[in-house]
């Protein structure tokens, strides 16, 4: 009877593993920890971990449709700042008459509320400058987050706002219609720029000529704040765009010409001075206690698994890296929603771990997982990140490789300033670890 029970449990476990279901019991830290069917649970494999500066981040070309603007600061990461460079295009339309009177020029910024980070009540001060250098010069241009473009020293617009105060606005449009638009910022720009826009109709008809005359804008967040918003190319309905609008009248009738956004290039700055992260970079001893990760061009984790010989001649059922955040009530914790993992071979080459590759290929995010979930461990409230590494480590053992290095970064860094302080791999409070479930081959 006991043999039959073991056989049933074994079959059930096999089905769960083969289906790739990633419920908490399958991720690997709460099943079969004792003597079931000769299965062993291990979470004491030695790990060596470091916090490292992250790699440069390409911000153009990109598939992102919303971009960060503002600043985050706290004792963990120091300061992280995001500014934006924009250029615009002409639609080729010109006023119906040369007898027009210029009225005003307005920059409309579509706000992506899903990208609010930090303190939503912090007051922003945004300044606008005109570029003196074109953003995109060739079709093959590639830009990184540390690049900048030259701009004129005098600001041509500014606005104060609070993220939670951004609301729909009523705008009087040509035809005397009052229209209500969703979350956006409207910034009155210098009249000289608007008058220049309408000074040459030939320029308005040709995009190349237009960009030679008006190279774009630089949006700069100037206050020392802990708050970021998202600037979107289009609103959620795909109808309203970030744009410049020039208003003018002909025979006392209001008209408008629109210049939609064309390119957005993010610029990131990080200042770690005096932060906890600053003292942890490239230091394995610090990594024993705490680890730090941050999006944008912040930090990544390097985790080395130096000894997997325990798994030689074993059947690996499940392997999962588990990281635990240090929750701090004094800090607004904007954790990364998901973490990605790369392996590093003996030549220093990086590639996605097989589990993440499988998850992407099969459109099954729960197979690799990597998400943070709120939980309580040993009476401590934390956010736990489970990262499935089963396929990756099985492949290592098959090739008789018994040590490896992993790199862990936040997903979608261009839109994600999220950060986390993790308990280190030897922290006595709550240890980040590799959970292994294996069975003997005999």
The 8 nearest C-alpha neighbors of each residue, nearest first, counted from 0:
[[1, 3, 2, 4, 5, 6, 7, 8],
 [0, 2, 4, 3, 5, 6, 7, 36],
 [3, 1, 5, 4, 0, 6, 7, 36],
 [2, 4, 6, 0, 1, 5, 7, 8],
 [5, 3, 1, 7, 6, 2, 8, 0],
 [4, 6, 8, 2, 3, 7, 36, 9],
 [5, 7, 3, 9, 4, 8, 2, 10],
 [8, 6, 4, 10, 9, 5, 11, 3],
 [7, 9, 5, 11, 6, 10, 12, 4],
 [8, 10, 6, 12, 7, 11, 5, 13],
 [11, 9, 13, 7, 12, 8, 6, 14],
 [12, 10, 8, 14, 13, 9, 7, 15],
 [11, 13, 9, 15, 10, 14, 8, 16],
 [14, 12, 10, 16, 11, 15, 17, 9],
 [13, 15, 17, 11, 12, 16, 18, 10],
 [14, 16, 12, 18, 13, 17, 20, 11],
 [15, 17, 13, 19, 14, 18, 12, 20],
 [18, 16, 14, 19, 15, 13, 20, 12],
 [17, 19, 15, 20, 16, 14, 13, 21],
 [20, 18, 16, 17, 366, 21, 15, 365],
 [19, 21, 18, 22, 15, 366, 25, 16],
 [22, 20, 25, 366, 365, 26, 19, 23],
 [21, 23, 25, 24, 20, 26, 365, 27],
 [24, 22, 26, 25, 21, 27, 29, 28],
 [25, 23, 22, 29, 30, 26, 27, 28],
 [24, 26, 27, 23, 22, 21, 20, 30],
 [27, 25, 23, 24, 21, 319, 22, 387],
 [26, 28, 25, 24, 434, 29, 319, 317],
 [27, 29, 434, 30, 26, 24, 23, 25],
 [28, 30, 24, 27, 32, 31, 23, 25],
 [31, 29, 32, 24, 28, 27, 25, 40],
 [30, 32, 33, 35, 38, 40, 29, 39],
 [33, 31, 40, 30, 39, 34, 29, 38],
 [32, 34, 31, 35, 39, 40, 38, 37],
 [33, 35, 37, 38, 36, 32, 39, 31],
 [34, 36, 37, 38, 31, 33, 5, 32],
 [37, 35, 38, 5, 34, 9, 8, 6],
 [38, 36, 35, 34, 438, 39, 439, 33],
 [39, 37, 438, 36, 35, 437, 34, 31],
 [40, 38, 437, 436, 438, 32, 37, 41],
 [39, 41, 436, 32, 435, 437, 31, 38],
 [42, 40, 435, 43, 434, 436, 39, 44],
 [41, 43, 434, 433, 44, 435, 432, 40],
 [44, 42, 41, 45, 432, 433, 434, 46],
 [43, 45, 42, 46, 433, 41, 306, 432],
 [46, 44, 43, 304, 47, 305, 306, 424],
 [47, 45, 304, 303, 424, 48, 44, 302],
 [48, 46, 303, 302, 283, 304, 45, 49],
 [47, 49, 302, 286, 283, 301, 303, 46],
 [50, 48, 283, 286, 301, 281, 282, 300],
 [49, 51, 300, 280, 281, 290, 291, 299],
 [52, 50, 280, 299, 281, 298, 300, 53],
 [53, 51, 298, 299, 297, 54, 280, 50],
 [52, 54, 298, 299, 297, 296, 51, 55],
 [55, 53, 56, 52, 296, 298, 297, 299],
 [54, 56, 296, 143, 57, 53, 144, 145],
 [57, 55, 143, 144, 58, 296, 54, 295],
 [56, 58, 143, 59, 142, 144, 55, 141],
 [57, 59, 143, 142, 144, 61, 265, 264],
 [60, 58, 61, 142, 141, 57, 264, 143],
 [59, 61, 58, 141, 62, 142, 57, 140],
 [60, 62, 59, 63, 58, 57, 64, 413],
 [61, 63, 64, 60, 59, 58, 65, 413],
 [64, 62, 61, 65, 66, 414, 413, 58],
 [63, 65, 232, 231, 62, 66, 233, 61],
 [66, 64, 231, 230, 63, 229, 232, 111],
 [65, 67, 230, 229, 414, 231, 68, 64],
 [68, 66, 229, 228, 81, 414, 230, 227],
 [67, 69, 81, 82, 228, 227, 229, 66],
 [70, 68, 227, 81, 220, 80, 226, 228],
 [69, 71, 80, 226, 225, 79, 227, 224],
 [72, 70, 225, 79, 226, 78, 117, 80],
 [71, 73, 78, 225, 77, 79, 76, 70],
 [72, 74, 77, 75, 76, 330, 78, 71],
 [73, 75, 274, 77, 76, 275, 72, 273],
 [76, 74, 275, 274, 73, 276, 77, 420],
 [75, 77, 274, 276, 73, 74, 271, 78],
 [76, 78, 271, 274, 72, 73, 74, 270],
 [79, 77, 72, 270, 71, 269, 76, 271],
 [78, 80, 269, 71, 70, 268, 72, 270],
 [79, 81, 70, 268, 267, 69, 269, 78],
 [82, 80, 267, 68, 69, 266, 67, 70],
 [81, 83, 266, 219, 68, 218, 265, 220],
 [84, 82, 265, 218, 264, 217, 266, 85],
 [83, 85, 217, 264, 263, 216, 218, 265],
 [86, 84, 263, 216, 215, 262, 217, 83],
 [85, 87, 215, 262, 261, 260, 216, 214],
 [88, 86, 260, 261, 259, 258, 215, 85],
 [89, 87, 258, 261, 259, 206, 260, 90],
 [88, 90, 258, 91, 206, 203, 209, 87],
 [89, 91, 92, 88, 258, 204, 203, 257],
 [92, 90, 204, 89, 203, 205, 93, 206],
 [91, 93, 90, 204, 203, 94, 256, 89],
 [92, 94, 200, 95, 203, 91, 204, 256],
 [95, 93, 96, 92, 97, 99, 256, 200],
 [96, 94, 93, 97, 249, 98, 99, 92],
 [95, 97, 98, 94, 99, 249, 93, 250],
 [98, 96, 99, 94, 95, 249, 100, 200],
 [97, 99, 96, 249, 100, 250, 95, 248],
 [100, 98, 249, 248, 97, 247, 96, 101],
 [99, 101, 248, 247, 102, 249, 98, 251],
 [100, 102, 247, 103, 99, 246, 248, 194],
 [101, 103, 247, 246, 100, 248, 104, 245],
 [104, 102, 246, 245, 190, 101, 193, 105],
 [103, 105, 245, 193, 188, 244, 187, 246],
 [106, 104, 187, 244, 186, 188, 243, 107],
 [105, 107, 243, 186, 185, 242, 187, 108],
 [108, 106, 185, 242, 241, 184, 243, 105],
 [109, 107, 241, 184, 183, 110, 185, 106],
 [108, 110, 183, 241, 231, 230, 234, 240],
 [109, 111, 230, 183, 182, 229, 231, 112],
 [112, 110, 229, 113, 231, 230, 114, 109],
 [111, 113, 114, 115, 110, 229, 228, 182],
 [112, 114, 111, 115, 229, 228, 116, 110],
 [115, 113, 229, 112, 228, 111, 116, 67],
 [114, 116, 228, 227, 112, 113, 229, 119],
 [117, 115, 227, 226, 114, 118, 228, 333],
 [116, 118, 226, 225, 331, 119, 71, 227],
 [117, 119, 226, 120, 121, 225, 116, 331],
 [118, 120, 162, 163, 121, 117, 226, 161],
 [121, 119, 118, 161, 163, 162, 122, 226],
 [122, 120, 118, 119, 161, 226, 123, 224],
 [121, 123, 161, 160, 120, 124, 159, 224],
 [124, 122, 160, 159, 161, 125, 222, 121],
 [123, 125, 159, 158, 221, 222, 220, 126],
 [124, 126, 220, 158, 157, 219, 221, 123],
 [125, 127, 157, 219, 156, 218, 220, 154],
 [128, 126, 218, 156, 154, 155, 217, 157],
 [129, 127, 154, 217, 155, 216, 151, 130],
 [128, 130, 216, 150, 151, 215, 217, 131],
 [129, 131, 150, 215, 216, 132, 214, 149],
 [130, 132, 150, 149, 151, 214, 129, 133],
 [133, 131, 149, 130, 148, 214, 134, 150],
 [134, 132, 214, 135, 136, 131, 130, 215],
 [135, 133, 136, 132, 148, 86, 214, 215],
 [134, 136, 133, 137, 140, 138, 262, 86],
 [135, 137, 134, 133, 140, 138, 139, 132],
 [138, 136, 139, 140, 135, 141, 134, 133],
 [137, 139, 140, 136, 135, 141, 60, 59],
 [138, 140, 137, 141, 136, 135, 60, 142],
 [141, 139, 137, 138, 135, 142, 136, 59],
 [142, 140, 59, 60, 139, 143, 57, 58],
 [143, 141, 59, 58, 57, 140, 146, 144],
 [144, 142, 57, 58, 56, 145, 146, 55],
 [143, 145, 266, 267, 146, 56, 58, 265],
 [144, 146, 143, 266, 267, 147, 268, 55],
 [147, 145, 144, 143, 266, 142, 148, 267],
 [146, 148, 145, 149, 266, 84, 144, 265],
 [149, 147, 132, 150, 134, 146, 130, 133],
 [148, 150, 132, 131, 130, 147, 151, 133],
 [149, 151, 130, 131, 129, 152, 148, 128],
 [150, 152, 129, 153, 131, 130, 128, 149],
 [153, 151, 150, 154, 128, 129, 130, 149],
 [154, 152, 151, 155, 128, 129, 150, 127],
 [153, 155, 128, 127, 156, 152, 126, 129],
 [154, 156, 189, 188, 128, 127, 153, 129],
 [157, 155, 188, 127, 154, 126, 187, 189],
 [158, 156, 126, 125, 127, 186, 159, 124],
 [157, 159, 125, 124, 186, 160, 126, 156],
 [160, 158, 124, 123, 125, 122, 157, 161],
 [161, 159, 123, 122, 162, 158, 124, 164],
 [160, 162, 122, 164, 163, 120, 121, 123],
 [163, 161, 119, 164, 165, 120, 160, 228],
 [162, 164, 165, 119, 161, 120, 166, 160],
 [163, 165, 161, 162, 166, 160, 120, 119],
 [166, 164, 162, 163, 182, 161, 183, 167],
 [167, 165, 182, 164, 168, 181, 183, 163],
 [166, 168, 181, 182, 180, 179, 183, 169],
 [167, 169, 180, 179, 166, 170, 181, 182],
 [170, 168, 179, 178, 177, 180, 171, 167],
 [171, 169, 178, 177, 172, 168, 179, 180],
 [172, 170, 177, 176, 175, 178, 169, 173],
 [171, 173, 176, 175, 170, 177, 174, 178],
 [174, 172, 253, 254, 175, 255, 176, 171],
 [173, 175, 176, 172, 253, 252, 254, 171],
 [176, 174, 173, 172, 171, 177, 253, 252],
 [177, 175, 172, 174, 171, 178, 173, 170],
 [176, 178, 171, 170, 172, 169, 175, 179],
 [177, 179, 170, 169, 176, 171, 180, 172],
 [178, 180, 169, 168, 170, 167, 177, 181],
 [181, 179, 167, 168, 178, 169, 182, 183],
 [182, 180, 167, 183, 166, 168, 179, 234],
 [183, 181, 167, 166, 110, 165, 109, 180],
 [184, 182, 109, 110, 108, 181, 185, 165],
 [183, 185, 108, 107, 186, 109, 110, 182],
 [186, 184, 107, 106, 108, 105, 183, 187],
 [185, 187, 106, 105, 188, 158, 156, 184],
 [186, 188, 105, 104, 156, 106, 185, 189],
 [189, 187, 156, 155, 105, 104, 186, 190],
 [188, 190, 155, 191, 192, 156, 187, 193],
 [189, 191, 193, 192, 103, 194, 188, 104],
 [192, 190, 194, 189, 193, 195, 188, 196],
 [191, 193, 195, 190, 194, 189, 196, 188],
 [194, 192, 196, 190, 104, 195, 191, 245],
 [193, 195, 191, 197, 196, 192, 198, 190],
 [194, 196, 198, 192, 193, 197, 191, 199],
 [197, 195, 193, 194, 198, 192, 199, 203],
 [198, 196, 194, 195, 199, 200, 193, 203],
 [197, 199, 195, 196, 194, 200, 202, 193],
 [198, 200, 201, 202, 197, 203, 196, 195],
 [199, 201, 203, 202, 93, 197, 198, 204],
 [202, 200, 204, 203, 199, 205, 208, 93],
 [203, 201, 209, 208, 200, 204, 205, 199],
 [204, 202, 200, 201, 91, 205, 89, 209],
 [203, 205, 91, 201, 202, 92, 200, 206],
 [206, 204, 208, 202, 207, 203, 209, 91],
 [205, 207, 209, 208, 89, 88, 210, 204],
 [208, 206, 210, 209, 205, 211, 202, 212],
 [209, 207, 211, 202, 205, 206, 210, 212],
 [208, 210, 206, 202, 212, 207, 211, 213],
 [211, 209, 213, 214, 207, 212, 208, 206],
 [212, 210, 208, 209, 213, 214, 207, 133],
 [211, 213, 209, 210, 208, 214, 202, 196],
 [214, 212, 210, 211, 215, 209, 130, 196],
 [215, 213, 210, 133, 130, 211, 132, 86],
 [216, 214, 86, 130, 85, 213, 129, 87],
 [217, 215, 129, 85, 130, 128, 84, 86],
 [216, 218, 84, 128, 127, 83, 129, 219],
 [219, 217, 127, 83, 82, 126, 84, 216],
 [218, 220, 126, 82, 125, 221, 217, 127],
 [219, 221, 125, 69, 124, 222, 126, 82],
 [220, 222, 124, 219, 125, 223, 126, 123],
 [223, 221, 224, 124, 220, 123, 122, 125],
 [222, 224, 221, 225, 70, 72, 220, 123],
 [225, 223, 222, 226, 70, 121, 71, 72],
 [226, 224, 71, 72, 117, 70, 118, 121],
 [225, 227, 117, 118, 70, 71, 116, 224],
 [228, 226, 69, 116, 68, 115, 70, 117],
 [227, 229, 115, 68, 114, 67, 69, 116],
 [228, 230, 111, 67, 114, 66, 110, 65],
 [229, 231, 110, 66, 65, 111, 109, 67],
 [232, 230, 65, 109, 233, 111, 110, 64],
 [231, 233, 241, 240, 64, 65, 260, 109],
 [234, 232, 240, 237, 231, 239, 241, 238],
 [233, 235, 237, 236, 239, 109, 238, 240],
 [234, 236, 237, 233, 238, 111, 239, 231],
 [237, 235, 238, 234, 239, 233, 181, 240],
 [238, 236, 234, 233, 235, 239, 240, 232],
 [237, 239, 236, 234, 233, 240, 235, 232],
 [238, 240, 234, 233, 237, 241, 109, 236],
 [241, 239, 233, 232, 242, 234, 109, 259],
 [240, 242, 108, 109, 107, 232, 260, 259],
 [243, 241, 259, 260, 107, 258, 240, 106],
 [242, 244, 106, 258, 105, 257, 107, 259],
 [245, 243, 257, 105, 104, 256, 258, 242],
 [244, 246, 104, 256, 255, 103, 193, 257],
 [247, 245, 255, 103, 102, 254, 104, 244],
 [248, 246, 101, 102, 254, 100, 253, 255],
 [249, 247, 253, 252, 100, 251, 99, 254],
 [248, 250, 99, 252, 251, 98, 100, 253],
 [249, 251, 252, 248, 99, 98, 253, 100],
 [250, 252, 249, 248, 253, 100, 99, 247],
 [253, 251, 248, 249, 250, 254, 173, 174],
 [252, 254, 248, 173, 247, 251, 249, 246],
 [255, 253, 173, 247, 248, 246, 252, 256],
 [256, 254, 246, 245, 247, 257, 244, 173],
 [255, 257, 245, 244, 246, 258, 254, 92],
 [258, 256, 244, 243, 259, 245, 255, 242],
 [257, 259, 243, 89, 88, 242, 87, 244],
 [260, 258, 242, 87, 88, 257, 261, 241],
 [259, 261, 87, 242, 241, 86, 262, 88],
 [260, 262, 87, 86, 88, 259, 263, 85],
 [263, 261, 86, 85, 260, 264, 87, 134],
 [262, 264, 85, 84, 265, 83, 86, 261],
 [263, 265, 84, 83, 58, 59, 85, 262],
 [266, 264, 83, 144, 82, 58, 84, 267],
 [265, 267, 144, 82, 81, 145, 83, 146],
 [268, 266, 81, 144, 80, 145, 265, 82],
 [267, 269, 80, 79, 81, 270, 266, 145],
 [270, 268, 79, 78, 271, 80, 267, 297],
 [269, 271, 78, 272, 77, 79, 268, 76],
 [272, 270, 77, 277, 274, 76, 273, 269],
 [271, 273, 274, 270, 277, 77, 78, 76],
 [272, 274, 271, 277, 275, 77, 74, 278],
 [275, 273, 77, 74, 277, 75, 276, 271],
 [276, 274, 75, 277, 278, 74, 279, 76],
 [275, 277, 279, 274, 278, 76, 75, 291],
 [276, 278, 271, 274, 275, 279, 280, 272],
 [279, 277, 276, 275, 280, 274, 273, 285],
 [280, 278, 276, 282, 277, 285, 50, 281],
 [279, 281, 50, 51, 282, 278, 277, 276],
 [282, 280, 51, 49, 50, 279, 283, 52],
 [281, 283, 285, 284, 280, 279, 49, 286],
 [284, 282, 286, 49, 285, 48, 287, 47],
 [283, 285, 287, 286, 282, 288, 49, 48],
 [286, 284, 287, 283, 282, 288, 279, 289],
 [287, 285, 283, 49, 289, 48, 288, 284],
 [286, 288, 423, 425, 424, 284, 285, 289],
 [289, 287, 423, 426, 286, 285, 425, 422],
 [290, 288, 423, 422, 286, 421, 287, 285],
 [289, 291, 421, 286, 423, 420, 50, 422],
 [292, 290, 420, 419, 50, 421, 276, 298],
 [291, 293, 298, 299, 418, 419, 300, 420],
 [294, 292, 418, 297, 298, 417, 416, 419],
 [293, 295, 416, 412, 415, 417, 297, 409],
 [294, 296, 412, 416, 413, 297, 415, 293],
 [297, 295, 53, 294, 56, 55, 54, 298],
 [298, 296, 293, 294, 295, 53, 52, 269],
 [299, 297, 52, 53, 292, 293, 51, 50],
 [298, 300, 408, 292, 53, 51, 407, 50],
 [301, 299, 50, 407, 406, 49, 51, 302],
 [300, 302, 406, 49, 405, 48, 407, 50],
 [303, 301, 48, 405, 47, 404, 300, 406],
 [302, 304, 404, 47, 46, 403, 305, 405],
 [305, 303, 46, 403, 402, 306, 404, 45],
 [306, 304, 402, 303, 403, 46, 307, 45],
 [305, 307, 402, 308, 401, 304, 45, 44],
 [306, 308, 401, 309, 310, 402, 305, 304],
 [309, 307, 311, 310, 306, 401, 402, 396],
 [308, 310, 307, 311, 306, 313, 312, 44],
 [311, 309, 313, 308, 307, 312, 315, 396],
 [310, 312, 308, 313, 309, 396, 307, 399],
 [311, 313, 310, 440, 314, 439, 309, 396],
 [314, 312, 310, 439, 311, 440, 438, 315],
 [315, 313, 438, 437, 439, 440, 316, 312],
 [314, 316, 437, 317, 313, 436, 393, 438],
 [317, 315, 437, 436, 314, 438, 318, 16],
 [316, 318, 436, 389, 315, 435, 27, 319],
 [319, 317, 389, 435, 388, 434, 387, 436],
 [320, 318, 387, 434, 386, 388, 433, 27],
 [319, 321, 433, 386, 432, 385, 434, 387],
 [320, 322, 385, 432, 384, 431, 433, 319],
 [321, 323, 431, 384, 383, 421, 320, 324],
 [324, 322, 383, 421, 422, 382, 431, 381],
 [325, 323, 421, 382, 381, 420, 326, 422],
 [324, 326, 421, 420, 422, 327, 381, 323],
 [325, 327, 381, 324, 328, 380, 332, 382],
 [328, 326, 329, 330, 325, 332, 331, 324],
 [327, 329, 330, 326, 331, 332, 325, 380],
 [328, 330, 327, 331, 332, 326, 73, 74],
 [331, 329, 328, 327, 332, 73, 74, 326],
 [332, 330, 117, 333, 329, 328, 118, 327],
 [333, 331, 334, 330, 419, 326, 327, 418],
 [334, 332, 417, 418, 331, 335, 116, 117],
 [333, 335, 417, 418, 419, 332, 336, 371],
 [336, 334, 417, 337, 409, 418, 333, 338],
 [335, 337, 370, 334, 371, 338, 410, 409],
 [336, 338, 370, 369, 335, 410, 409, 371],
 [339, 337, 409, 369, 410, 408, 407, 370],
 [338, 340, 408, 407, 410, 409, 337, 369],
 [341, 339, 407, 406, 352, 351, 405, 408],
 [340, 342, 351, 406, 350, 352, 405, 349],
 [341, 343, 405, 349, 350, 352, 404, 406],
 [344, 342, 349, 348, 347, 404, 405, 341],
 [343, 345, 347, 346, 348, 342, 349, 403],
 [344, 346, 347, 343, 348, 403, 404, 349],
 [347, 345, 344, 348, 343, 349, 342, 404],
 [346, 348, 344, 343, 345, 349, 342, 404],
 [349, 347, 343, 344, 346, 350, 345, 342],
 [350, 348, 343, 342, 341, 347, 344, 351],
 [351, 349, 341, 342, 352, 348, 343, 340],
 [350, 352, 341, 356, 340, 353, 342, 355],
 [353, 351, 341, 354, 355, 391, 342, 340],
 [352, 354, 356, 391, 355, 390, 357, 351],
 [355, 353, 357, 367, 356, 352, 390, 388],
 [356, 354, 358, 367, 357, 353, 352, 359],
 [355, 357, 353, 359, 358, 354, 351, 360],
 [358, 356, 354, 360, 355, 359, 353, 361],
 [357, 359, 363, 355, 361, 356, 364, 366],
 [360, 358, 362, 356, 361, 357, 355, 363],
 [361, 359, 357, 362, 358, 356, 363, 355],
 [360, 362, 363, 358, 359, 357, 364, 356],
 [363, 361, 359, 360, 358, 364, 357, 365],
 [362, 364, 358, 361, 365, 366, 359, 360],
 [365, 363, 358, 366, 368, 367, 362, 359],
 [366, 364, 368, 363, 367, 21, 20, 358],
 [365, 367, 368, 358, 364, 19, 21, 363],
 [366, 368, 387, 355, 354, 365, 358, 364],
 [367, 369, 365, 366, 370, 364, 386, 387],
 [370, 368, 386, 338, 385, 337, 384, 367],
 [371, 369, 337, 368, 384, 336, 372, 385],
 [370, 372, 384, 383, 382, 336, 337, 369],
 [373, 371, 382, 383, 374, 370, 384, 381],
 [374, 372, 382, 381, 383, 371, 375, 380],
 [373, 375, 381, 382, 380, 372, 376, 383],
 [374, 376, 380, 379, 378, 381, 377, 373],
 [377, 375, 379, 378, 380, 374, 381, 429],
 [378, 376, 379, 375, 429, 380, 428, 381],
 [377, 379, 376, 375, 380, 381, 374, 429],
 [380, 378, 376, 375, 377, 381, 429, 374],
 [381, 379, 375, 374, 376, 378, 326, 382],
 [380, 382, 324, 374, 326, 375, 373, 323],
 [381, 383, 373, 372, 324, 371, 374, 323],
 [382, 384, 323, 371, 372, 322, 381, 373],
 [383, 385, 371, 322, 370, 321, 369, 386],
 [384, 386, 321, 369, 320, 319, 383, 387],
 [387, 385, 369, 320, 319, 368, 367, 388],
 [386, 388, 319, 367, 389, 318, 26, 368],
 [389, 387, 318, 391, 319, 390, 354, 392],
 [388, 390, 318, 317, 392, 391, 387, 393],
 [391, 389, 393, 354, 392, 388, 353, 394],
 [390, 392, 353, 388, 394, 389, 393, 352],
 [391, 393, 395, 394, 389, 390, 388, 396],
 [394, 392, 390, 396, 395, 391, 389, 397],
 [393, 395, 397, 392, 391, 396, 390, 398],
 [396, 394, 392, 400, 398, 397, 393, 399],
 [397, 395, 399, 393, 398, 394, 400, 392],
 [396, 398, 394, 395, 399, 393, 400, 392],
 [397, 399, 395, 396, 400, 394, 393, 401],
 [400, 398, 396, 397, 401, 395, 311, 394],
 [401, 399, 395, 398, 396, 402, 397, 403],
 [400, 402, 307, 308, 306, 399, 396, 395],
 [403, 401, 305, 306, 304, 400, 307, 404],
 [402, 404, 304, 303, 305, 405, 401, 343],
 [405, 403, 303, 343, 302, 342, 304, 301],
 [404, 406, 342, 302, 341, 301, 343, 303],
 [405, 407, 301, 341, 300, 340, 342, 302],
 [406, 408, 340, 300, 339, 299, 338, 341],
 [409, 407, 299, 339, 338, 410, 340, 406],
 [410, 408, 338, 294, 335, 339, 337, 412],
 [409, 411, 338, 412, 337, 339, 408, 335],
 [412, 410, 413, 414, 415, 409, 294, 295],
 [411, 413, 295, 415, 294, 414, 410, 409],
 [412, 414, 295, 411, 415, 58, 66, 56],
 [415, 413, 412, 66, 411, 67, 416, 65],
 [414, 416, 412, 294, 417, 413, 411, 295],
 [417, 415, 294, 295, 293, 418, 414, 412],
 [418, 416, 335, 334, 333, 415, 294, 293],
 [419, 417, 293, 334, 292, 335, 333, 294],
 [420, 418, 292, 334, 291, 421, 324, 293],
 [419, 421, 291, 325, 324, 290, 292, 289],
 [422, 420, 324, 290, 323, 325, 289, 423],
 [421, 423, 289, 430, 323, 431, 426, 429],
 [424, 422, 289, 288, 287, 426, 286, 425],
 [423, 425, 431, 287, 430, 426, 432, 46],
 [426, 424, 287, 423, 430, 288, 427, 431],
 [425, 427, 288, 430, 423, 428, 424, 429],
 [428, 426, 429, 425, 430, 288, 422, 423],
 [429, 427, 426, 430, 422, 377, 379, 425],
 [430, 428, 427, 426, 422, 431, 323, 376],
 [429, 431, 426, 424, 422, 425, 423, 432],
 [432, 430, 322, 424, 321, 423, 323, 422],
 [433, 431, 321, 320, 430, 424, 42, 434],
 [432, 434, 320, 42, 319, 321, 435, 44],
 [435, 433, 42, 319, 318, 41, 27, 28],
 [434, 436, 318, 41, 40, 317, 42, 433],
 [437, 435, 40, 317, 316, 39, 315, 41],
 [438, 436, 315, 316, 314, 39, 38, 435],
 [437, 439, 38, 314, 37, 39, 313, 440],
 [438, 440, 313, 441, 314, 37, 437, 38],
 [439, 441, 313, 314, 438, 312, 437, 37],
 [440, 439, 438, 313, 312, 37, 314, 36]]
